Amino acid sequence: MFDLYQADLMDHYQRPRNKGVLELANFQTAEHNPSCGDYISFTAQIDPVSGVINQIKFEGRGCVISLATASKLTELLLNQNFNYIAQITPEDILKLVGVTLGPTRLRCALLSLEALQKTLK
């Protein structure tokens, strides 16, 4: 099972989903991890009435875990209500990643969630 999750992470790293920048975004956020240099930014088009995320893209630089997690999160958030972001927990991210992570790699996996949730504060 571990190999399956590793293969999935590598697939998202090598062929990221929703990578890029939305030109007509009405939402953007970014976060940087100074300890390792990882950087993730998101742009999204959110319906102003329903709050549904119609489009979401990310850009970034960093390790396999940080970039693959960003890619996986864009798939998870597409067509969700923006408020859904507040409900995502670090445990949800660990399930999404699917591999056991040490403290340093945990920070890499949570970088995308931190970027998205900081805008809710």
C-alpha positions in Angstrom: 0.0 0.0 0.0 2.9 2.3 0.8 4.3 1.9 -2.7 0.9 2.8 -4.2 0.8 6.1 -2.2 4.4 6.8 -3.2 3.6 6.2 -6.9 0.6 8.5 -6.5 2.7 11.3 -5.0 5.3 11.0 -7.7 2.6 11.1 -10.4 1.2 14.4 -8.9 4.8 15.7 -8.7 5.7 14.8 -12.3 2.3 15.6 -13.8 0.8 18.2 -11.5 -2.9 18.8 -11.8 -4.2 22.4 -12.1 -0.7 23.9 -12.3 -0.5 27.5 -13.4 -2.0 30.9 -12.6 -5.5 32.0 -13.3 -5.6 35.3 -15.0 -9.1 36.3 -13.8 -8.7 35.0 -10.3 -10.7 36.6 -7.5 -8.7 34.8 -4.8 -5.0 34.4 -4.3 -2.7 33.3 -1.5 0.8 32.1 -1.0 3.0 30.6 1.7 6.7 30.0 2.1 8.6 27.6 4.3 11.9 29.4 5.1 13.4 26.3 6.7 13.5 24.4 3.4 12.7 27.0 0.7 9.4 25.5 -0.4 6.9 28.0 -1.9 3.3 27.5 -2.9 0.8 29.9 -4.3 -2.9 29.5 -5.3 -5.2 31.4 -7.5 -8.8 30.6 -7.8 -12.1 31.7 -9.3 -14.8 31.6 -6.7 -18.4 32.2 -7.4 -19.3 35.3 -5.5 -22.9 34.2 -4.8 -22.5 30.5 -4.0 -18.9 30.5 -2.8 -18.1 27.5 -5.0 -14.5 27.2 -6.2 -15.0 27.0 -10.0 -11.3 26.9 -10.9 -8.2 26.7 -8.8 -4.5 26.5 -9.8 -1.2 26.5 -8.0 2.4 27.4 -8.6 5.3 26.5 -6.5 8.8 25.2 -6.0 9.9 22.6 -3.6 10.0 19.0 -2.7 7.9 16.1 -4.0 5.6 16.2 -0.9 4.9 20.0 -1.0 4.1 20.1 -4.7 2.2 16.8 -4.9 0.1 17.9 -1.9 -0.8 21.2 -3.6 -1.8 19.3 -6.8 -3.9 16.9 -4.8 -5.5 19.7 -2.9 -6.6 21.5 -6.0 -8.4 18.3 -7.1 -10.1 18.0 -3.7 -11.2 21.7 -3.6 -12.5 22.0 -7.1 -16.3 22.5 -7.1 -16.3 22.7 -3.3 -17.6 25.7 -1.3 -14.8 28.0 -0.2 -15.8 27.5 3.4 -14.8 23.8 3.1 -11.2 24.9 3.3 -11.7 25.8 7.0 -12.8 22.2 7.7 -9.7 20.6 6.4 -7.4 19.4 9.2 -3.8 18.3 9.2 -5.0 14.8 9.7 -7.0 15.1 6.4 -3.8 16.2 4.7 -1.9 13.2 6.1 -4.7 10.9 4.7 -4.5 12.7 1.3 -0.7 12.2 1.2 -1.0 8.6 2.4 2.5 8.1 3.8 4.0 8.5 7.2 5.9 11.7 7.6 8.5 13.0 10.1 8.2 16.5 11.5 10.2 18.2 8.7 8.2 16.5 5.9 4.9 17.1 7.8 5.6 20.9 7.4 6.1 20.3 3.7 2.8 18.6 3.4 0.9 21.2 5.4 2.3 24.2 3.5 -0.6 24.3 1.0 -3.2 24.0 3.7 -1.5 26.8 5.7 -1.5 29.0 2.6 -5.2 28.4 2.0 -6.3 28.7 5.6 -4.4 31.9 6.4 -6.8 33.8 4.1 -9.7 32.7 6.4 -8.3 34.4 9.5 
